[in-house]
Amino acid sequence: MDSPKINPYAVLIIGVFFVSTSAIFVKLSAADAGVIAFYRLLFTVLLMLPLFLFKYAGELKEISKRDWLFSFVAGIFLAFHFILWFESLNYTSVASSTVLVTLQPLFAFAGTYFIFKEKFTLGALIGGLVAVAGSFIIGWGDFQVSGQALYGDALALAACALITGYLLFGQTIRKRMSLITYTFIVYFNCTVVLFLYVVIKKEAFYPYPAKEWIYFFLLAVLSNLLGHTLFNWSIKYISTSSVSMAILLEPIGASILAWWLLKEKLSAAQIAGGTVVLLGLLLFAADPKKLKGILAKRKQHIHS
């Protein structure tokens, strides 16, 4: 393998930073959750379109009906993941929402255990229980603040479950489809679902001030394309486990940005609960014997 000209770990940290901006732009936007999600995906699809048409469009002929169906279902799960997660940010803080969404590895493990009968060990179980305990600390602290904050936490957890469903449906498809083709198809399907959702909900596609369009565009460029593209580049040179562990830094980056840009303060419960969640996830992910395959699948399909 050729040595990279740029340190891949430095690139990975930059990718984490860009992904961490997602919650900030959503929080800054005054648009409805469905509208924000729709334009994020629409701009992403439009930016990917030239590359897809030029290099990957021929792969469409080789896709089976089953894979088309699974891709469509994956797009539905991804669409409602964005809707619920963005909606959660209307009720709870960036810190609470991003920490709870980061519980995704636990949902993924549960899904692979029940669906694919993959086994887990005592170490993974302990790590999972620690992370869940941390989420309860956050939820209890937010409940003390307001019922709305707890409702936002529940939406974030539901969004976490949906992104897991998206990953599980895409798990087998990616074995037969290139990353660009799979991503483009799922993003396109997701865009269509979000369009229909916005129409049914009678949310406004326009008009919006210039700053809103900037937020929509930055979500597509920074959070989707730059953040996840840098992850996909890094995986060529460093282990999948390293990339997956780096994703756990997203709540920290998002919380710092929220403190700096949005003046959000962290409560004692958020600090304690977030620390416990991250500790549990680190324990959970640090067992390569059981989770190497799951983490690899998670990295291959990461788009959030």
C-alpha positions as semicolon CSV with decimal commas, in nm:
position;residue;x (nm);y (nm);z (nm)
1;M;0,000;0,000;0,000
2;D;0,134;0,345;-0,092
3;S;0,214;0,572;0,199
4;P;-0,020;0,873;0,217
5;K;0,125;1,222;0,179
6;I;-0,100;1,342;0,461
7;N;-0,119;1,186;0,807
8;P;-0,442;0,978;0,798
9;Y;-0,503;1,033;1,170
10;A;-0,497;1,409;1,115
11;V;-0,745;1,365;0,830
12;L;-0,964;1,151;1,057
13;I;-0,976;1,422;1,324
14;I;-1,070;1,680;1,059
15;G;-1,349;1,447;0,945
16;V;-1,480;1,423;1,303
17;F;-1,484;1,803;1,321
18;F;-1,689;1,835;1,003
19;V;-1,938;1,570;1,114
20;S;-1,970;1,748;1,449
21;T;-2,100;2,059;1,271
22;S;-2,422;1,884;1,169
23;A;-2,612;1,946;1,494
24;I;-2,494;2,308;1,500
25;F;-2,635;2,392;1,156
26;V;-2,962;2,217;1,240
27;K;-2,986;2,410;1,566
28;L;-2,916;2,740;1,387
29;S;-3,179;2,679;1,120
30;A;-3,534;2,800;1,176
31;A;-3,678;2,564;0,914
32;D;-3,881;2,254;0,996
33;A;-3,690;1,930;1,053
34;G;-3,824;1,768;0,736
35;V;-3,723;2,066;0,523
36;I;-3,370;2,076;0,668
37;A;-3,328;1,704;0,605
38;F;-3,471;1,732;0,251
39;Y;-3,234;2,007;0,140
40;R;-2,936;1,842;0,310
41;L;-2,996;1,527;0,106
42;L;-3,102;1,708;-0,214
43;F;-2,785;1,916;-0,226
44;T;-2,577;1,606;-0,148
45;V;-2,737;1,414;-0,435
46;L;-2,689;1,705;-0,677
47;L;-2,323;1,738;-0,581
48;M;-2,269;1,362;-0,625
49;L;-2,460;1,345;-0,954
50;P;-2,175;1,437;-1,198
51;L;-1,937;1,178;-1,049
52;F;-2,209;0,912;-1,041
53;L;-2,318;0,971;-1,402
54;F;-1,962;0,989;-1,530
55;K;-1,820;0,683;-1,358
56;Y;-2,080;0,466;-1,185
57;A;-2,410;0,487;-1,374
58;G;-2,335;0,162;-1,561
59;E;-2,366;-0,032;-1,236
60;L;-2,741;0,034;-1,227
61;K;-2,797;-0,245;-1,482
62;E;-2,647;-0,504;-1,245
63;I;-2,865;-0,427;-0,943
64;S;-3,120;-0,695;-0,851
65;K;-3,483;-0,627;-0,759
66;R;-3,408;-0,735;-0,403
67;D;-3,125;-0,483;-0,373
68;W;-3,344;-0,207;-0,518
69;L;-3,607;-0,289;-0,256
70;F;-3,356;-0,297;0,030
71;S;-3,203;0,030;-0,089
72;F;-3,545;0,192;-0,088
73;V;-3,619;0,066;0,264
74;A;-3,276;0,187;0,378
75;G;-3,361;0,529;0,234
76;I;-3,685;0,536;0,434
77;F;-3,502;0,454;0,757
78;L;-3,238;0,718;0,685
79;A;-3,502;0,982;0,606
80;F;-3,686;0,933;0,934
81;H;-3,357;0,914;1,122
82;F;-3,282;1,267;1,004
83;I;-3,634;1,388;1,076
84;L;-3,638;1,258;1,434
85;W;-3,282;1,360;1,513
86;F;-3,328;1,713;1,375
87;E;-3,661;1,737;1,557
88;S;-3,493;1,631;1,883
89;L;-3,268;1,935;1,862
90;N;-3,577;2,155;1,895
91;Y;-3,636;2,013;2,244
92;T;-3,303;1,910;2,391
93;S;-2,945;2,031;2,379
94;V;-2,681;1,950;2,119
95;A;-2,482;1,767;2,387
96;S;-2,767;1,537;2,496
97;S;-2,888;1,469;2,142
98;T;-2,549;1,383;1,992
99;V;-2,446;1,165;2,287
100;L;-2,768;0,963;2,264
101;V;-2,742;0,928;1,885
102;T;-2,389;0,795;1,941
103;L;-2,542;0,494;2,117
104;Q;-2,586;0,350;1,766
105;P;-2,321;0,075;1,815
106;L;-2,538;-0,076;2,090
107;F;-2,845;-0,085;1,866
108;A;-2,631;-0,232;1,589
109;F;-2,503;-0,503;1,819
110;A;-2,855;-0,587;1,935
111;G;-2,974;-0,602;1,575
112;T;-2,692;-0,829;1,462
113;Y;-2,746;-1,050;1,768
114;F;-3,118;-1,104;1,707
115;I;-3,111;-1,103;1,325
116;F;-2,774;-1,260;1,242
117;K;-2,725;-1,452;1,569
118;E;-2,386;-1,291;1,633
119;K;-2,273;-1,358;1,989
120;F;-2,143;-1,109;2,245
121;T;-1,915;-1,152;2,543
122;L;-1,928;-1,036;2,901
123;G;-1,697;-0,742;2,823
124;A;-1,928;-0,616;2,548
125;L;-2,231;-0,663;2,773
126;I;-2,069;-0,462;3,055
127;G;-1,974;-0,183;2,815
128;G;-2,326;-0,172;2,677
129;L;-2,484;-0,158;3,022
130;V;-2,248;0,124;3,124
131;A;-2,343;0,324;2,815
132;V;-2,714;0,269;2,878
133;A;-2,666;0,381;3,239
134;G;-2,507;0,700;3,107
135;S;-2,807;0,765;2,884
136;F;-3,035;0,731;3,188
137;I;-2,825;0,988;3,373
138;I;-2,867;1,231;3,084
139;G;-3,240;1,158;3,061
140;W;-3,292;1,207;3,435
141;G;-3,099;1,532;3,428
142;D;-3,299;1,660;3,133
143;F;-3,623;1,553;3,300
144;Q;-3,528;1,774;3,595
145;V;-3,493;2,062;3,347
146;S;-3,819;2,003;3,159
147;G;-4,040;1,733;3,011
148;Q;-3,962;1,876;2,669
149;A;-3,591;1,803;2,709
150;L;-3,671;1,442;2,798
151;Y;-3,898;1,422;2,492
152;G;-3,608;1,544;2,280
153;D;-3,388;1,272;2,430
154;A;-3,650;1,011;2,336
155;L;-3,655;1,141;1,977
156;A;-3,275;1,117;1,962
157;L;-3,287;0,755;2,081
158;A;-3,554;0,674;1,822
159;A;-3,334;0,836;1,557
160;C;-3,048;0,618;1,679
161;A;-3,261;0,303;1,635
162;L;-3,360;0,409;1,282
163;I;-3,002;0,467;1,167
164;T;-2,927;0,116;1,292
165;G;-3,210;-0,020;1,076
166;Y;-3,063;0,170;0,783
167;L;-2,721;0,012;0,842
168;L;-2,862;-0,338;0,881
169;F;-3,052;-0,317;0,552
170;G;-2,743;-0,186;0,377
171;Q;-2,518;-0,449;0,531
172;T;-2,568;-0,711;0,261
173;I;-2,619;-0,467;-0,028
174;R;-2,272;-0,316;0,007
175;K;-2,117;-0,656;-0,062
176;R;-2,253;-0,638;-0,417
177;M;-2,251;-0,264;-0,483
178;S;-1,980;0,003;-0,486
179;L;-1,985;0,265;-0,212
180;I;-2,062;0,555;-0,449
181;T;-2,347;0,372;-0,624
182;Y;-2,503;0,249;-0,301
183;T;-2,470;0,588;-0,134
184;F;-2,615;0,773;-0,433
185;I;-2,915;0,539;-0,463
186;V;-2,994;0,549;-0,091
187;Y;-2,950;0,926;-0,075
188;F;-3,174;0,966;-0,380
189;N;-3,443;0,742;-0,229
190;C;-3,408;0,927;0,100
191;T;-3,455;1,260;-0,081
192;V;-3,776;1,137;-0,245
193;V;-3,915;1,015;0,089
194;L;-3,829;1,347;0,253
195;F;-3,993;1,538;-0,033
196;L;-4,315;1,341;0,016
197;Y;-4,294;1,391;0,393
198;V;-4,262;1,769;0,355
199;V;-4,555;1,776;0,109
200;I;-4,778;1,566;0,338
201;K;-4,686;1,774;0,642
202;K;-4,744;2,091;0,436
203;E;-4,413;2,234;0,543
204;A;-4,276;2,522;0,336
205;F;-4,010;2,450;0,073
206;Y;-3,961;2,826;0,038
207;P;-3,913;3,118;0,082
208;Y;-3,618;3,121;0,322
209;P;-3,359;3,391;0,391
210;A;-3,011;3,349;0,247
211;K;-2,866;3,222;0,575
212;E;-3,103;2,922;0,572
213;W;-2,984;2,817;0,226
214;I;-2,628;2,849;0,350
215;Y;-2,706;2,615;0,641
216;F;-2,869;2,361;0,405
217;F;-2,571;2,372;0,168
218;L;-2,313;2,347;0,447
219;L;-2,492;2,043;0,590
220;A;-2,450;1,872;0,254
221;V;-2,091;1,980;0,190
222;L;-1,937;1,974;0,538
223;S;-2,139;1,717;0,733
224;N;-2,216;1,472;0,451
225;L;-1,954;1,496;0,180
226;L;-1,646;1,627;0,361
227;G;-1,700;1,454;0,694
228;H;-1,785;1,110;0,566
229;T;-1,560;1,130;0,260
230;L;-1,262;1,189;0,486
231;F;-1,364;0,885;0,693
232;N;-1,380;0,676;0,376
233;W;-1,037;0,803;0,266
234;S;-0,880;0,732;0,606
235;I;-0,999;0,372;0,616
236;K;-0,755;0,286;0,335
237;Y;-0,461;0,355;0,564
238;I;-0,578;0,292;0,922
239;S;-0,791;0,030;1,090
240;T;-1,169;0,033;1,083
241;S;-1,169;0,015;1,462
242;S;-0,970;0,338;1,480
243;V;-1,223;0,514;1,258
244;S;-1,516;0,380;1,456
245;M;-1,356;0,486;1,784
246;A;-1,299;0,835;1,641
247;I;-1,674;0,866;1,570
248;L;-1,723;0,858;1,947
249;L;-1,555;1,200;1,959
250;E;-1,845;1,357;1,765
251;P;-2,053;1,444;2,077
252;I;-1,749;1,611;2,230
253;G;-1,684;1,817;1,918
254;A;-2,052;1,906;1,882
255;S;-2,079;2,005;2,250
256;I;-1,773;2,231;2,225
257;L;-1,909;2,398;1,911
258;A;-2,251;2,439;2,076
259;W;-2,086;2,600;2,381
260;W;-1,880;2,832;2,161
261;L;-2,132;2,923;1,889
262;L;-2,470;2,872;2,057
263;K;-2,369;2,955;2,415
264;E;-2,516;2,625;2,537
265;K;-2,404;2,535;2,885
266;L;-2,343;2,179;2,998
267;S;-2,525;2,062;3,309
268;A;-2,364;1,834;3,565
269;A;-2,594;1,550;3,452
270;Q;-2,495;1,599;3,087
271;I;-2,125;1,598;3,171
272;A;-2,156;1,294;3,398
273;G;-2,393;1,105;3,170
274;G;-2,199;1,186;2,855
275;T;-1,875;1,072;3,016
276;V;-2,035;0,746;3,127
277;V;-2,186;0,687;2,779
278;L;-1,852;0,745;2,605
279;L;-1,673;0,524;2,859
280;G;-1,926;0,248;2,803
281;L;-1,898;0,276;2,425
282;L;-1,518;0,268;2,446
283;L;-1,538;-0,048;2,657
284;F;-1,792;-0,188;2,414
285;A;-1,584;-0,108;2,105
286;A;-1,248;-0,203;2,253
287;D;-1,313;-0,576;2,218
288;P;-1,193;-0,655;1,864
289;K;-1,251;-1,027;1,909
290;K;-1,629;-0,986;1,896
291;L;-1,690;-0,651;1,736
292;K;-1,432;-0,615;1,460
293;G;-1,680;-0,731;1,199
294;I;-1,962;-0,513;1,333
295;L;-1,740;-0,205;1,348
296;A;-1,623;-0,273;0,992
297;K;-1,982;-0,285;0,871
298;R;-2,062;0,029;1,067
299;K;-1,776;0,219;0,903
300;Q;-1,868;0,104;0,554
301;H;-2,219;0,240;0,590
302;I;-2,161;0,550;0,806
303;H;-2,347;0,852;0,659
304;S;-2,487;1,044;0,949
